[in-house]
Amino acid sequence: MRYVFKKVRYKFLVFIIDSLGYVIFFFPRFFKKNTPLSPKKILVVRVDHIGDFVCTLPVFENLKLNFPQSKISVLINSSSVSLAKLSPHIDEIISVNPFWMQRGNKRLSFREIFKVIRELREQNFDLGFDMRGDFFSIALMFLGRVRYRVGYAVTGGGFLLGKNVLYTKNINTVERNFNLLRNIGVPIKKSSIELKFSDEDKNIVMCMLQDLSLKEQKSVILHPFAGTKAKQWSVSKFQELIDQLRKANFNIFVIGTKTDTEHYDGVCDVRGRFALSQLAFFIKHVGFFIGLDSGPANIAAVLDVPTIVICSGTNIPERWIFIGKNVKLVYRDTDCKPCELKICPKNKHYCMEDIGVGEVMGEVDRLIGGYVDK
């Protein structure tokens, strides 16, 4: 068994749980069902964060291409719902606020979990995929009576799966998602995605832009915020980047949430103005994005707009960011990478502090050359 935990005590605890599980479930597993060849109802579970869900979007079209008569449902974090509505290949959205995925104070709600389990049972799913490799998600599929369950048991729960797929760490997350399909004989026919924006979302964005009465010049969306301190670039460097972009005659939009409180001069601040689906159209319409390793960066990348992502040494960015021909990653290969920490323990945050504004502006020139003054 291969587990992704770093701490030995966690690996040992999950090993004990899995060992007992394989003993208890030995008899029913002996008579386990084969992979359904023509599933009527398929469930995809991706209850973690927005960026992770974005990298799962290509899965739905491939499921629909291979099973055109099947109903494709998704169980996702409620924060991703408005984005999921843009996919024409998702037939049903089931949302949850999983306590094990919450950042900060975790709120345990048994009522919500029981409601999801009851809803899954009522659906009678023939086939289910857990894309993350998460014990709790696997347990939800089991308790929800999904008949044949496929996933990565890297945090335990392999005894609850019909197909426990070998987790390949050194590949991009999109390919890792595809591997779950390939391992039960579902071919990958398309790697791009299709999103359908509503007229309402388009109108909200376009009306906002008209109200701003900006000059007719090139624009860029800037997202200078990240989910953890270890992924953060300094406010002063972002302000310097803004100053350089203004000299290059860019309109600069800063996006984020209302809880992102840092102040920047010389920008159009649209934080908290859009729902996620509207933000996606806004990024597509503006057509250029610069930001940190986060959900909006993955949205920009998957929409195939020119995208520059400033990455820390928390992880290997090529593995976790949607990689396209218009995506440029800016990062440092430090000795401590990947640390997988939320806060850098060193006196100097080398992986981020060593990235200069000039380097980012160089990528701007290479990606959309001709707009940066030499």
TAZIGI-V621065 format. One record per backbone hydrogen bond with DSSP energy under -1.0 kcal/mol. NH is the residue of the N-H (numbers start at 1). CO is the residue of the C=O. E is the energy in kcal/mol with one decimal. If there is no record, write none. Layout:
BEGIN
<<NH CO E> <NH CO E>>
END
This chain:
BEGIN
<<4 154 -2.0> <11 7 -1.8> <12 8 -2.7> <13 9 -2.3> <14 10 -2.6> <15 11 -2.3> <16 12 -2.2> <17 13 -2.2> <18 14 -3.0> <19 15 -2.6> <20 16 -2.4> <21 17 -2.3> <22 18 -2.9> <23 19 -1.6> <24 20 -2.8> <25 21 -2.9> <26 23 -1.0> <29 25 -2.1> <30 26 -1.6> <32 29 -1.7> <42 71 -2.9> <43 127 -2.7> <44 73 -1.9> <45 129 -3.2> <46 75 -2.9> <53 49 -2.1> <54 50 -2.6> <55 51 -1.6> <56 53 -1.6> <57 54 -1.1> <59 56 -1.9> <62 58 -1.4> <63 59 -2.3> <64 60 -2.4> <65 61 -2.5> <66 62 -1.8> <67 63 -2.6> <70 67 -1.8> <71 40 -2.9> <73 42 -3.1> <74 92 -1.9> <75 44 -2.8> <76 94 -2.4> <78 96 -1.6> <80 77 -2.2> <81 78 -1.2> <84 80 -2.2> <85 81 -1.7> <86 83 -1.5> <87 84 -1.4> <90 87 -1.1> <91 72 -2.4> <92 72 -1.4> <94 74 -3.1> <96 76 -1.8> <101 98 -1.6> <113 109 -1.8> <114 110 -2.9> <115 111 -1.8> <116 112 -2.0> <117 113 -2.4> <118 114 -2.4> <119 115 -2.1> <120 116 -2.5> <121 117 -2.2> <122 118 -2.0> <123 119 -1.1> <124 120 -1.1> <126 41 -1.7> <127 41 -1.6> <128 148 -2.4> <129 43 -2.4> <130 150 -2.5> <131 45 -2.0> <138 134 -2.4> <139 135 -2.5> <140 136 -2.1> <141 137 -2.0> <142 138 -2.2> <143 139 -3.1> <144 140 -2.1> <145 142 -1.5> <146 141 -2.5> <147 125 -2.4> <148 126 -1.0> <150 128 -2.7> <151 163 -1.9> <156 153 -1.1> <160 157 -1.8> <161 158 -1.5> <162 149 -2.0> <163 149 -2.0> <165 151 -2.4> <173 319 -2.2> <176 172 -2.1> <177 173 -2.1> <178 174 -2.2> <179 175 -1.9> <182 178 -2.5> <183 179 -2.2> <184 181 -1.5> <185 182 -2.0> <186 181 -2.5> <196 86 -3.1> <202 198 -2.1> <203 199 -2.5> <204 200 -2.1> <205 201 -1.9> <206 202 -2.7> <207 203 -2.5> <208 204 -1.6> <209 205 -2.1> <210 206 -2.1> <211 207 -2.1> <212 208 -1.3> <217 215 -1.6> <220 251 -2.4> <221 288 -2.4> <222 253 -3.8> <223 290 -2.3> <230 342 -2.5> <231 228 -1.0> <232 229 -1.5> <238 234 -1.9> <239 235 -2.5> <240 236 -2.1> <241 237 -2.4> <242 238 -2.5> <243 239 -2.3> <244 240 -2.1> <245 241 -2.4> <246 242 -2.3> <247 243 -1.8> <248 244 -1.3> <249 246 -1.9> <250 245 -1.7> <251 218 -2.7> <253 220 -2.6> <254 268 -2.1> <255 222 -2.2> <260 257 -1.5> <261 259 -1.0> <268 252 -3.3> <270 254 -2.2> <272 256 -2.2> <273 270 -1.8> <279 275 -2.6> <280 276 -2.0> <281 277 -1.6> <282 278 -2.5> <283 279 -2.6> <284 280 -2.2> <285 281 -3.0> <286 282 -2.6> <287 283 -2.4> <289 306 -2.3> <290 221 -2.7> <291 308 -2.2> <292 223 -1.7> <298 294 -1.6> <299 295 -2.0> <300 296 -2.6> <301 297 -2.3> <302 298 -2.4> <303 299 -1.5> <304 301 -1.2> <305 300 -1.8> <307 326 -2.9> <308 289 -2.3> <309 328 -2.7> <310 291 -2.7> <311 330 -3.0> <319 316 -2.2> <321 317 -2.0> <327 324 -1.5> <328 307 -3.0> <330 309 -2.9> <334 332 -1.3> <337 334 -1.3> <339 313 -1.7> <340 314 -1.9> <350 348 -1.9> <352 349 -1.3> <353 349 -3.1> <354 350 -1.9> <355 352 -1.3> <360 356 -1.4> <361 357 -2.6> <362 358 -1.9> <363 359 -1.5> <364 360 -1.8> <365 361 -2.2> <366 362 -2.0> <367 363 -2.5> <368 364 -2.6>>
END
